[in-house]
């Protein structure tokens, strides 16, 4: 975990002492990392210092990559994506899948603030996440089929040449759908222990499945159908009032001391 802090230091992030959460995301988090092809994705949350909150400037997020903006990431590249607490909370309350992942990951930072947020994580979980997950999955599917552009960093010509289509994008479609199903029925997302799902997704990303498109015709509606039929479909509530999470992240006792690391 100390390596994560080193990468953050190398990124030039100006407020490392304000970090309250830091973890490895991306394919490694989802148990679908393909050896020799995936980079290191680091995500985190920080509290903006008073001079930014009360001053004329602000820094709602911080993004850095060793690959820059001109080329695709390689297996030795590192991406750092950090959000201010306010920015992250706003995304999480809207049901943003990436933001919700933060609530179910092990942190490299010990922080009372983040522990308090995890204690009340239900404030950020609601049925509003369903269209967000389905939208992300649909976007991945459209990129895979060429209906949406992918940009320089989203192109994987070597996979398309080898398998006939971007199997990693297909893996992310399945991953998002199963995460959504698990979240709306249990209130949790498990990144480890979903052996059957991860094995299937990894197999999709590493074996020549060719153009077997039947799965995509039924994958997107699966979450909506199971949400209606599953006896635990009411595990998640309606969207919370903004005051619920506003009061949580704005408590006057938020610690400002330097956190300890593991």
Secondary structure, DSSP 8 states (H G I E B T S, - for coil): -HHHHHHHHHHT-TTGGGEEEEEE-HHHHTT---TTT--EEEEEEE---HHHHSSS---SEEEEETTTTTS---TT-EEEEEEEHHHHHHHHHTT-HHHHHGGGS--SEE-HHHHHHHHTGGGG-BTTHHHHHHHHHHHHHHHHTTSS--TTTT--HHHHHHHSS-HHHHHHHHHHHHHHHHHHHHS---SSS-HHHHHHHHHHHHS---S--HHHHHHHHHHHHHHHH-TTTTSSBS---HHHHHHHHT-TT---S--EE-
